[in-house]
Every structure is written in structure tokens, then in C-alpha cells.
Amino acid sequence: MYKDFKLGLCQMSVSMSKEENLSKAAELIGSAVSSGCNVVVLPECFNSPYGTKYFADYAEDISNPDSPTLSALKSIAIQHSIYIVGGSIPEKRGDKYFNTSMIFNPSGEIIGVHRKIHLYDMDVPGGIRCFESDVLSPGDQATIVETEYCKFGIGICYDIRFPEYAWTLSRDESVGILLYPGCFNMTTGPKHWELLMRARAVDNVVFVAGCSQARNTEASYVSWGHSIIVDPWGQHESIDEKEGILIKDIKFQELVNVRNSIWNRKHKRFDVYRQ
Ligand SMILES: NC(=O)CCC(=O)C(=O)O
């Protein structure tokens, strides 16, 4: 059911130029592959600055196989023969916009498309104020993709705050890892990013990874960074706020050991819980 692999999270710095962002993604993925990664993840909004004012201008129609980001990621997946969780991009679909992640297999085929389910609307006095729902529509599907290593559960950033969603993904035993492209900010990042990633790992006895944009203090939305990989014990490795790659061997014996000794997955009391 599980096969070990090497995971690389590309914490990239995103600029105003889509072209530059696509070449940066190619460069970082190339470095991750040189270090032996079989699965590489990009951040939320990796081809566009994060922010509702940018989404329409950077959006792509992914039903068109020649759309620039889709075709770039497809070629990179084929070139290196790896899985790519393509962060997310603003997607235009009919007259609606979504925050969308495309997942590619080593043959360059799209094996999953996740549209962010929980839109990030938040207003913290003196801190972050963001209303994705001004522009975006929410996705309505839980996304699980099948790979030769295990099934991956996919969420985007704010989706991490919802334990019900993480359980929806990880109740299938063959889901060994939850992957969240993200872009927390300087208000909630320091307080909640690591906490939420570790909580979801321990709740579900699963690996969890959050791949952030690198911090750009010139941007209108300043990313927290600190891409992170958590094991099923809740132990984590992370990097700082700068551009870089976090690499870890994902070894499933650890997951099996914890599931065999801590039984919270089996002790759930759906007869007591209320919706
Ligand atoms: N882009 C996002 O979804 C940000 C989520 C976030 O920062 C949070 O606190 O939640």
C-alpha cells in the first residue's frame, strides 16, 4: 500500500512576472530532483502574487492544454519523471475564478485537480484582512490522487484549518500524506501555521506537508514562509522564511508503527459527535 519516497517542498519567491515565476519553479524543481526527490510541491499561487486584486489578470483556463502554467508543469514532470503537486494558480472556468492545484504524474498527465474548498475570508483588527470570496468561488470536491507511493490527500492553505476535511481525506487508509500548498501571512503564520500542520498529522496519524511562498516584504500580502513536513508522531522539520527547498525521506514504517500503537483513528465516536 505504501512505498517510501523523497519529498521536496519548493518554497519559492513569487514576483509580478508570470514568466519569471514559471522559470523559477522549473529551476527549484530541477534542484529538488538533483537531490533525489520523486515528488515535488510548489506553493499556493506560485505563478501570481497572492491577492484578490491579481487573480483575474493571472488566471488561466486549464481546459486548454496549451495554457502556460499547465504546459510548463507538464513538461517539467515529463523531463524529470516525477510527481508534481503544482501549488495553486488562479483558474478561470466559465465566468468563475477558483484557486486551483493541478497534480501531475511522471508522464505529465494530470491525475487530480483540487479547487480550494474553504475560501480565505478573515478580518483580524490590526492584522490581516482578506476576502477571497470577493473574487473566487469555492471548490466542492475532496481531492485524493493515486500514486505509486501512496494516495495523496490535497488541500490548499486555509483548507488546513478544517479537521473534518483532513479526516475526509485520511480516513482512506492508503492516504499516507496530506499535501497543502499554502501562503499564510505575518498575522496568523507565527501563531497557527506549525500548530495546524502538526495537529492534522496527529489527528489523522498521517504525514502532513505545507509548502509556502517565500517571504517578500515588498508584496501587498507578506507570506510567513516556514514550509514544513510533519511525521505521524507530530515531529516536524521546517525551513525559515527565505527561498529554499525542504527535503525529507518519507518512510512509511513510521506511519505503520504509530497507527499500530495509537488507535485514535479507530476510536472515533460518530454515534456521539454532532454535525
Ligand atoms: N491563503 C490562505 O488561505 C491563507 C490562510 C491563512 O493565512 C490562515 O490563517 O488560515
The ligand as a Tripos MOL2 file, in Angstrom:
@<TRIPOS>MOLECULE
LIG
   10     9     1     0     0
SMALL
NO_CHARGES

@<TRIPOS>ATOM
      1 N1         -4.0690   31.9060    1.6280 N.am      1 LIG1
      2 C1         -4.6750   31.4370    2.6770 C.2       1 LIG1
      3 O1         -5.5510   30.6020    2.6080 O.2       1 LIG1
      4 C2         -4.1870   31.9710    3.9880 C.3       1 LIG1
      5 C3         -4.7040   31.1960    5.1710 C.3       1 LIG1
      6 C4         -4.2260   31.7760    6.4420 C.2       1 LIG1
      7 O2         -3.3030   32.5820    6.4790 O.2       1 LIG1
      8 C5         -4.8860   31.3780    7.6820 C.2       1 LIG1
      9 O3         -4.5730   31.9820    8.7070 O.co2     1 LIG1
     10 O4         -5.7230   30.4680    7.6670 O.co2     1 LIG1
@<TRIPOS>BOND
     1     1     2 1
     2     2     3 2
     3     2     4 1
     4     4     5 1
     5     5     6 1
     6     6     7 2
     7     6     8 1
     8     8     9 2
     9     8    10 1
@<TRIPOS>SUBSTRUCTURE
     1 LIG1         1 GROUP 0 **** ****
